[in-house]
Amino acid sequence: MSKKKQFVLRIDSEKYEALEKWAADEFRSVNGQLEWLIDKALKQAGRLRKTGNENSEQESI
């Protein structure tokens, strides 16, 4: 498992509330939802190397 890096994210309250609801709808934490969104965007843009450990079920969500 790769080491996780922490950083501060500033986001307006309206966007945070929308993100919080989306995360709850998919049974994720806000942090988990952000990680999922970033991972998905990086893969779609071809910016992330494939590791072979990808969960195809999560890809379809």
MDTraj code that builds the backbone (N, CA, C; nanometers):
import mdtraj as md
import numpy as np

residues = "MET SER LYS LYS LYS GLN PHE VAL LEU ARG ILE ASP SER GLU LYS TYR GLU ALA LEU GLU LYS TRP ALA ALA ASP GLU PHE ARG SER VAL ASN GLY GLN LEU GLU TRP LEU ILE ASP LYS ALA LEU LYS GLN ALA GLY ARG LEU ARG LYS THR GLY ASN GLU ASN SER GLU GLN GLU SER ILE".split()
xyz = np.array([
    [0.0842, -0.1170, 0.0000],
    [0.0000, 0.0000, 0.0000],
    [0.0894, 0.1242, 0.0000],
    [0.0541, 0.2201, -0.0809],
    [0.1347, 0.3402, -0.0897],
    [0.1087, 0.4318, 0.0291],
    [0.2085, 0.5111, 0.0598],
    [0.1984, 0.6065, 0.1692],
    [0.1063, 0.7207, 0.1280],
    [0.0178, 0.7615, 0.2170],
    [-0.0759, 0.8696, 0.1863],
    [-0.0186, 1.0020, 0.2321],
    [-0.0377, 1.1029, 0.1501],
    [0.0098, 1.2375, 0.1794],
    [-0.1082, 1.3231, 0.2218],
    [-0.0900, 1.4006, 0.3258],
    [-0.1948, 1.4895, 0.3745],
    [-0.1731, 1.6294, 0.3189],
    [-0.2839, 1.6986, 0.2919],
    [-0.2758, 1.8374, 0.2481],
    [-0.4054, 1.9086, 0.2835],
    [-0.4005, 2.0403, 0.2853],
    [-0.5171, 2.1205, 0.3177],
    [-0.5912, 2.1553, 0.1893],
    [-0.7218, 2.1461, 0.1932],
    [-0.8047, 2.1810, 0.0786],
    [-0.9067, 2.2846, 0.1242],
    [-0.9094, 2.3958, 0.0548],
    [-1.0090, 2.4984, 0.0838],
    [-1.1161, 2.4903, -0.0231],
    [-1.2413, 2.4807, 0.0200],
    [-1.3527, 2.4670, -0.0721],
    [-1.4713, 2.5434, -0.0120],
    [-1.5496, 2.6066, -0.0973],
    [-1.6618, 2.6834, -0.0425],
    [-1.7670, 2.5886, 0.0133],
    [-1.8482, 2.6407, 0.1057],
    [-1.9426, 2.5561, 0.1792],
    [-2.0489, 2.4925, 0.0901],
    [-2.0915, 2.5608, -0.0147],
    [-2.1926, 2.5039, -0.1045],
    [-2.1389, 2.3793, -0.1750],
    [-2.0150, 2.3872, -0.2240],
    [-1.9549, 2.2713, -0.2905],
    [-1.9293, 2.1589, -0.1912],
    [-1.8856, 2.1946, -0.0695],
    [-1.8605, 2.0924, 0.0318],
    [-1.9889, 2.0179, 0.0671],
    [-2.0981, 2.0918, 0.0838],
    [-2.2262, 2.0282, 0.1169],
    [-2.2722, 1.9348, 0.0055],
    [-2.2537, 1.9750, -0.1194],
    [-2.2894, 1.8885, -0.2323],
    [-2.2020, 1.7634, -0.2327],
    [-2.0739, 1.7801, -0.2072],
    [-1.9815, 1.6677, -0.2015],
    [-2.0151, 1.5748, -0.0854],
    [-2.0511, 1.6333, 0.0277],
    [-2.0880, 1.5552, 0.1461],
    [-2.2124, 1.4697, 0.1186],
    [-2.3108, 1.5263, 0.0521],
    [-2.4325, 1.4513, 0.0180],
    [-2.4012, 1.3399, -0.0813],
    [-2.3214, 1.3715, -0.1827],
    [-2.2829, 1.2709, -0.2820],
    [-2.2105, 1.1549, -0.2147],
    [-2.1177, 1.1875, -0.1254],
    [-2.0426, 1.0838, -0.0542],
    [-2.1375, 0.9963, 0.0281],
    [-2.2300, 1.0587, 0.0988],
    [-2.3256, 0.9830, 0.1805],
    [-2.4126, 0.8931, 0.0930],
    [-2.4532, 0.9432, -0.0233],
    [-2.5346, 0.8634, -0.1153],
    [-2.4623, 0.7375, -0.1608],
    [-2.3305, 0.7432, -0.1651],
    [-2.2503, 0.6288, -0.2104],
    [-2.1801, 0.5582, -0.0948],
    [-2.2236, 0.5891, 0.0283],
    [-2.1710, 0.5252, 0.1496],
    [-2.0201, 0.5423, 0.1639],
    [-1.9731, 0.6626, 0.1342],
    [-1.8315, 0.6959, 0.1500],
    [-1.8193, 0.8161, 0.2422],
    [-1.7006, 0.8342, 0.2969],
    [-1.6696, 0.9582, 0.3674],
    [-1.6393, 1.0640, 0.2620],
    [-1.6361, 1.1894, 0.3022],
    [-1.6003, 1.2960, 0.2085],
    [-1.4587, 1.2713, 0.1577],
    [-1.3685, 1.2344, 0.2463],
    [-1.2310, 1.2057, 0.2062],
    [-1.2259, 1.0910, 0.1050],
    [-1.3012, 0.9841, 0.1327],
    [-1.3061, 0.8708, 0.0401],
    [-1.3633, 0.9101, -0.0947],
    [-1.4650, 0.9956, -0.0933],
    [-1.5250, 1.0418, -0.2183],
    [-1.4247, 1.1234, -0.2987],
    [-1.3515, 1.2115, -0.2321],
    [-1.2501, 1.2914, -0.3014],
    [-1.1414, 1.2024, -0.3611],
    [-1.0958, 1.1034, -0.2841],
    [-0.9943, 1.0110, -0.3369],
    [-1.0472, 0.9373, -0.4594],
    [-1.1728, 0.8915, -0.4543],
    [-1.2334, 0.8201, -0.5664],
    [-1.2433, 0.9101, -0.6893],
    [-1.2887, 1.0341, -0.6685],
    [-1.3015, 1.1285, -0.7804],
    [-1.1663, 1.1607, -0.8440],
    [-1.0669, 1.1844, -0.7605],
    [-0.9335, 1.2167, -0.8117],
    [-0.8758, 1.0974, -0.8871],
    [-0.8893, 0.9781, -0.8302],
    [-0.8396, 0.8574, -0.8950],
    [-0.9065, 0.8367, -1.0310],
    [-1.0386, 0.8518, -1.0340],
    [-1.1139, 0.8347, -1.1585],
    [-1.0694, 0.9367, -1.2640],
    [-1.0552, 1.0626, -1.2239],
    [-1.0143, 1.1680, -1.3178],
    [-0.8729, 1.1428, -1.3705],
    [-0.7824, 1.1002, -1.2831],
    [-0.6456, 1.0716, -1.3267],
    [-0.6410, 0.9557, -1.4258],
    [-0.7193, 0.8531, -1.3998],
    [-0.7237, 0.7382, -1.4919],
    [-0.7826, 0.7785, -1.6264],
    [-0.8924, 0.8544, -1.6241],
    [-0.9554, 0.8968, -1.7494],
    [-0.8632, 0.9851, -1.8322],
    [-0.7800, 1.0639, -1.7651],
    [-0.6880, 1.1532, -1.8351],
    [-0.5590, 1.0826, -1.8755],
    [-0.5451, 0.9562, -1.8363],
    [-0.4236, 0.8825, -1.8686],
    [-0.3029, 0.9296, -1.7900],
    [-0.3274, 0.9851, -1.6749],
    [-0.2197, 1.0402, -1.5919],
    [-0.1753, 0.9478, -1.4794],
    [-0.2404, 0.8320, -1.4664],
    [-0.2101, 0.7411, -1.3572],
    [-0.1700, 0.6063, -1.4137],
    [-0.0568, 0.5556, -1.3675],
    [-0.0129, 0.4237, -1.4105],
    [-0.1052, 0.3176, -1.3545],
    [-0.1370, 0.2179, -1.4341],
    [-0.2199, 0.1081, -1.3871],
    [-0.1349, 0.0146, -1.3034],
    [-0.1867, -0.0225, -1.1846],
    [-0.1108, -0.1060, -1.0919],
    [-0.1486, -0.2523, -1.0982],
    [-0.2634, -0.2839, -1.1597],
    [-0.3093, -0.4215, -1.1641],
    [-0.3940, -0.4582, -1.0442],
    [-0.4026, -0.3687, -0.9442],
    [-0.4822, -0.3941, -0.8246],
    [-0.6153, -0.3212, -0.8284],
    [-0.6582, -0.2791, -0.9464],
    [-0.7800, -0.2007, -0.9558],
    [-0.9026, -0.2878, -0.9370],
    [-0.9994, -0.2327, -0.8687],
    [-1.1239, -0.3033, -0.8439],
    [-1.2229, -0.2649, -0.9511],
    [-1.2564, -0.3569, -1.0406],
    [-1.3440, -0.3261, -1.1532],
    [-1.4840, -0.2881, -1.1076],
    [-1.5260, -0.3343, -0.9904],
    [-1.6572, -0.2975, -0.9381],
    [-1.6629, -0.1489, -0.9064],
    [-1.5574, -0.0941, -0.8465],
    [-1.5553, 0.0480, -0.8138],
    [-1.5501, 0.1317, -0.9395],
    [-1.4881, 0.0829, -1.0453],
    [-1.4790, 0.1556, -1.1705],
    [-1.6171, 0.1832, -1.2297],
    [-1.7095, 0.0907, -1.2075],
    [-1.8413, 0.1037, -1.2700],
    [-1.9350, 0.1945, -1.1916],
    [-1.8959, 0.2338, -1.0728],
    [-1.9821, 0.3191, -0.9887],
    [-1.9891, 0.4594, -1.0456],
])
top = md.Topology()
chain = top.add_chain()
for i, resn in enumerate(residues, 1):
    res = top.add_residue(resn, chain, resSeq=i)
    for name in ("N", "CA", "C"):
        top.add_atom(name, md.element.get_by_symbol(name[0]), res)
traj = md.Trajectory(xyz[None], top)
